[in-house]
Amino acid sequence: MLTEPTLEKLYDMKLDGMAQAFKEQLHHPSLNDLSFDERFSLLVDQQWTWQEERKMKRLLQNAKLKINACIEDIDFKAPRGIDKSVVLRLAACDWIRNAQNIIITGPTGVGKTYLACAFANKACRMGFSAFYIRLSRLFQDLSIARADGSYPSIMKKLVKAKVLIIDDLGLTPMSSPERRDLLEVVEERHGLSSTVVVTQLPIDRWHDNIKEATIADAILDRLVHNAHKINLKGDSMRKLRSNLTKNKDSEK
């Protein structure tokens, strides 16, 4: 029989899904009743599914998301000001196709990063590339890259991601090199890709954090004006869950 050579060729061509489907057909004689077209269609379908799953895993791995968050797991009952209809509408990812941004603001602990990672997770599941980074780490990486000559390479990586999550904007005032770096990143991405900004700082206070008025205007122009804005409120979810745990322990 030509079974083993055929399987070897399929694996050599990296058609693992088709090879697995072929082996399954060999162990199910009932499939012999199907036409050639039907059996071949099953082989192609499984190869396509295998490639899509492999692509999704690669996108999620490359995204480096801080939290393994999913839209389906968001707690809409907690009083945080989350509009479920808005979140579900954004989950369709049209904002990515239209190169729009999302700005998530609110106090610490209310789930800003979780929500941002959930949007990025959904983006990866729909075939878009994503990348998560804290702003302080972004500035650090760009500073090192400028010194060792890898600046073009890291900028290409930041620009290439269809969804870039910038977390913790506004924790400390920006220095001159930092605000220029941020402008460079958002300028290169503007109109081509989507950026998700996560911050405790209200948008009307970004100018004070960036300091240089001209650069601040340019950054806000590229991030804010085509952005979907989500302002979370309420107490820290970490504090709430901690209190629930304590209450449960006290009941024992």
Secondary structure, 3 states (H helix, E strand, C coil): CCHHHHHHHHHHCCCHHHHHHHHHHHCCHHHHHCCHHHHHHHHHHHHHHHHHHHHHHHHHHHHCCCCCCCHHHCCCCCCCCCCHHHHHHHCCCHHHHCCCEEEEECCCCCCHHHHHHHHHHHHHHCCCCEEEEEHHHHHHHHHHHHHHCCHHHHHHHHHHCCEEEEEEECCCCCCHHHHHHHHHHHHHHCCCCEEEEEECCCHHHHHHHHCCHHHHHHHHHHHCCCEEEEECCCCCHHHHHHHHHHHHHHHC
